Amino acid sequence: MKPLQVDIAGIGLLGPGLPGWGGSVGPLTGGAPFQAVPPVLPPVEALPPAERRRVGVAIRLAMTVGFEAARDAGADPARLPTVFSSTGGDTDNCHAILETLSSADRSLSPTRFQNSVHNAPAGYWSIATRCEAASTSLCSFDATFASALLEAAVQVLSDGGACLLIAYDTPYPEPLVSLRPISHAMGVGLVLRPAAGASPRGRLTIRATGDAPTRLADPGLDSLRGSTPVGRSLPLLRQLAARERGRVVIEYLDPMHLAVEVEP
Amino acid sequence: MAAEKRAGAALRVRAYTLTTALGAGCAPALEALRRGRSGLALSRFETVEFESPLGEVQGLDARPLPADFAAFDCRNNRLARFALGQDGFEDAVRAAVARHGPSRVGVFLGTSTSGVLASEVAYRQRDPATGALPRDHDYRHTHNVYSLGDFVRRWFGLSGPAYVVSTACSSSAKVFGSAQRMIACGLIDAAIVGGVDSFCLTTIYGFQSLQLLSPRPCRPYDRERDGISLGEGAAFALLEPAAPGKSGPGEMYFTGFGESCDAHQFSSPHPQGRGARIAMEEALRRAGLAPADIDYVNLHGTATPSNDAAEDQAVRAVLGTTVPCSSTKGHTGHTLGAAGAVEAAIAMLALESSTAFGGTGTREIDPDLRCNYLLANLERPIRHAISNSFGFGGSNCSLVFSRTPVPARRTDP
């Protein structure tokens, strides 16, 4: 695989003990203790009131980190193509539909059905931002974040413009959580753009590798890396937060993983 | 980089196949399209409490996956495997793997509901005391969106990049663009693209809740059209770079794609088809083609009043009113996440058979729709065909297929 080089122009992050990018730099780099306190999700002001009422945690999470990343990059979200990624989409909504379909009255709510599509956050995002640019929504089970990073980098390199990656996961309620144990809701937004000049948040060079994924020194963070698919991004986020040169390996489709060299 | 954005980077379609209610493989599909035969029949799927016209792939219940793939066994992956077995597709993939190596063949597939049916059934079988799902329910290999990609990747023993796109009804159109980008960036040398969607309660009850299911077989573009008919289907294509200047007779190329968002409303299209227009324009630009180069449009044409009206405006704005158009949803039903790949295969059948297929189910074309909608087959050479796929959330994708790898040329100023 030819190395892919892109710049990170903006970052958004929301997860347990990770309250936005600015507030996460300390816990990620060891400057402040990491405690897995559930994140506070703001309402989505950008949506029209009718749509705002229809969206649950997954969609609000995706939009929050998307807006934070775009703001951090100083980019107009109306002009950014997007790559959305999630392993289970809106898990609460999925459970609610399965409950209804296994009950005596199977009548579904039209809103529930609409929100069941994997690209529901992408749909609401494009409505909220009035963005008509290309958007995809993908999944590779536990390798989903790495797949989205590859896809976003490839879009940047083939189209020559910036691209917004929005990766998010939320836990399923019981009983599915027992079969698919995702521990926390967490979202990551990254604005990628062609490598040029000084890189605001870091320059990435991505290659395939057979090396094992990087672990985090903090046991709490490393546990989050393993227990939430989008948490596989944490070694990269830690390296970006440290603003120092280094190489991390992100879990992809075993035995192939992604080695990412980071230059501040 | 800006110049590169517009460069045509055609891919050769080494093999393709489709399996729908029209039958398994290309031959029965072509036969049905030529005869205007519909695969839709009034039916009741699984435990669904009402009848509706469905385009069902027959016989899947009797086609379990082999024992070593038992974890993946669900209706969606059975349909995937059934479809992979047609038209020599598996042999073509194995030859590509031999040429390039297992890590250099990517897998990019689309689905909307994957194997969610397995979880629907499992929820009915929860332990009454504990609420636990049955022990043998395998969420990862059936229900999860990636299940399809995982299955196909393992079926061929591949170790390259893989993901599943799920953007509702544009899912398996968008993967053609994914493959083009991945190959252009040198990550892979070939890609299996396609889509599979199979019946489940979520979509049947879901479309019913939106009052979008027609009680009769769907009638795209008809004055009295009143909703969709659901179908299930699978289609795959094997893509490789086109060797420059080496096109031969009988070859097929994927030459352009365009993607956009409506940014308008969640489940109804922009009334003037703005997003659809952008997708078609972008596809033409990437292919280096002018509107007059297109000889057939396989419309998304779902047969809801608003979808067909919006697409009609978009097609007229981009391609005018003379290019032959039709929707093949009356033949196959709406195969949702598989529709992009199924209709890409139908567009290729049109190119190969020099036939623009007339739509079926439609009796009287809505006079407000002014595209050149075909009710009968039109036999004449087709150089380039567009296939449109538009989905919930305003996700749009148009694909261009051609008999020649069109040389890159700038069509924008």
Contacts between the chains, C-beta under 8 A, distances in Angstrom:
chain1	res1	chain2	res2	distance
A	1	B	186	7.1
A	1	B	187	5.2
A	2	B	185	6.8
A	2	B	186	3.8
A	2	B	187	7.1
A	4	B	185	6.6
A	4	B	187	7.9
A	51	B	266	7.3
A	87	B	144	6.9
A	87	B	145	7.6
A	87	B	146	7.4
A	88	B	144	7.1
A	88	B	145	7.8
A	89	B	145	7.3
A	89	B	166	7.7
A	94	B	116	7.9
A	97	B	202	5.9
A	97	B	206	7.9
A	98	B	119	5.8
A	98	B	120	6.2
A	98	B	123	4.5
A	99	B	123	6.9
A	101	B	120	5.4
A	101	B	123	6.9
A	101	B	201	4.7
A	101	B	202	6.8
A	101	B	205	6.4
A	102	B	120	7.1
A	102	B	123	3.9
A	102	B	124	4.6
A	102	B	126	7.4
A	106	B	49	7.0
A	106	B	201	7.1
A	106	B	205	5.5
A	107	B	205	7.4
A	107	B	209	6.6
A	108	B	202	7.8
A	108	B	205	4.9
A	108	B	206	5.5
A	108	B	208	7.8
A	108	B	209	4.4
A	109	B	209	6.7
A	110	B	206	7.9
A	110	B	209	4.7
A	110	B	210	4.9
A	110	B	267	7.9
A	113	B	202	7.3
A	113	B	205	7.7
A	113	B	206	3.4
A	113	B	207	7.6
A	113	B	209	5.5
A	113	B	210	6.5
A	114	B	210	7.7
A	114	B	266	5.5
A	114	B	267	5.4
A	114	B	392	6.5
A	116	B	202	6.2
A	116	B	206	6.9
A	117	B	112	6.5
A	117	B	166	7.1
A	117	B	167	7.6
A	117	B	168	4.5
A	117	B	391	7.6
A	117	B	392	5.0
A	117	B	393	6.1
A	118	B	112	7.5
A	118	B	145	5.7
A	118	B	166	3.4
A	118	B	167	7.1
A	118	B	168	7.8
A	119	B	166	6.4
A	119	B	167	4.2
A	119	B	168	6.0
A	119	B	391	7.4
A	119	B	392	7.3
A	119	B	393	4.7
A	119	B	395	5.7
A	120	B	266	8.0
A	120	B	393	6.3
A	122	B	167	7.0
A	122	B	261	7.5
A	122	B	393	5.8
A	122	B	395	6.9
A	123	B	261	7.8
A	123	B	266	5.3
A	123	B	392	6.6
A	123	B	393	2.5
A	123	B	394	5.8
A	123	B	395	7.0
A	124	B	266	7.2
A	124	B	393	7.7
A	126	B	261	3.8
A	126	B	262	7.1
A	126	B	263	4.2
A	126	B	393	7.3
A	126	B	394	5.8
A	127	B	263	5.8
A	127	B	264	6.9
A	127	B	265	7.0
A	127	B	266	6.9
A	127	B	394	7.3
A	129	B	263	7.3
A	130	B	263	4.9
A	131	B	261	6.2
A	131	B	263	5.7
A	132	B	260	5.3
A	132	B	261	5.3
A	132	B	262	7.4
A	132	B	263	5.1
A	132	B	274	7.3
A	132	B	275	6.2
A	132	B	278	6.0
A	133	B	260	7.1
A	133	B	261	6.8
A	134	B	177	7.9
A	134	B	259	3.6
A	134	B	260	6.4
A	134	B	261	7.5
A	135	B	167	7.5
A	135	B	259	7.3
A	135	B	261	5.2
A	135	B	395	6.5
A	136	B	165	5.7
A	136	B	167	6.3
A	136	B	174	5.7
A	136	B	178	7.3
A	136	B	259	7.5
A	137	B	165	6.7
A	137	B	166	5.7
A	137	B	167	5.1
A	137	B	395	8.0
A	138	B	163	4.6
A	138	B	164	6.5
A	138	B	165	5.1
A	138	B	166	7.2
A	139	B	144	7.1
A	139	B	145	3.9
A	139	B	146	4.8
A	139	B	163	6.5
A	139	B	164	5.3
A	139	B	166	6.4
A	140	B	146	5.2
A	140	B	149	6.9
A	140	B	162	6.3
A	140	B	163	4.4
A	140	B	164	7.2
A	141	B	140	6.4
A	141	B	144	5.8
A	141	B	146	4.2
A	141	B	150	6.7
A	143	B	163	7.9
A	144	B	146	7.5
A	144	B	163	7.6
A	147	B	161	7.2
A	147	B	162	7.6
A	147	B	163	4.2
A	150	B	161	6.3
A	150	B	187	7.3
A	151	B	163	7.1
A	151	B	178	6.8
A	151	B	181	7.9
A	154	B	181	4.7
A	154	B	182	5.9
A	154	B	185	4.8
A	154	B	187	6.9
A	155	B	181	6.4
A	157	B	185	5.3
A	158	B	4	7.1
A	158	B	5	7.6
A	158	B	180	7.9
A	158	B	181	4.5
A	158	B	184	5.3
A	158	B	185	6.1
A	159	B	1	8.0
A	159	B	5	5.2
A	160	B	1	3.0
A	160	B	2	5.6
A	160	B	4	6.2
A	160	B	5	5.3
A	161	B	5	7.7
A	174	B	131	6.4
A	175	B	126	6.3
A	175	B	131	5.4
A	175	B	132	5.5
A	175	B	133	4.8
A	176	B	119	7.2
A	176	B	133	7.3
A	176	B	139	6.5
A	178	B	132	6.8
A	178	B	133	7.2
A	179	B	133	6.3
A	179	B	137	6.7
A	179	B	139	4.2
A	179	B	140	7.7
A	180	B	139	5.2
A	180	B	140	7.1
A	180	B	144	7.5
A	194	B	1	6.3
A	208	B	103	7.8
A	253	B	153	7.9
A	253	B	159	7.4
A	253	B	161	7.5
A	253	B	162	6.3
A	255	B	159	7.1
A	256	B	103	6.7
A	256	B	159	6.2
A	256	B	160	7.6
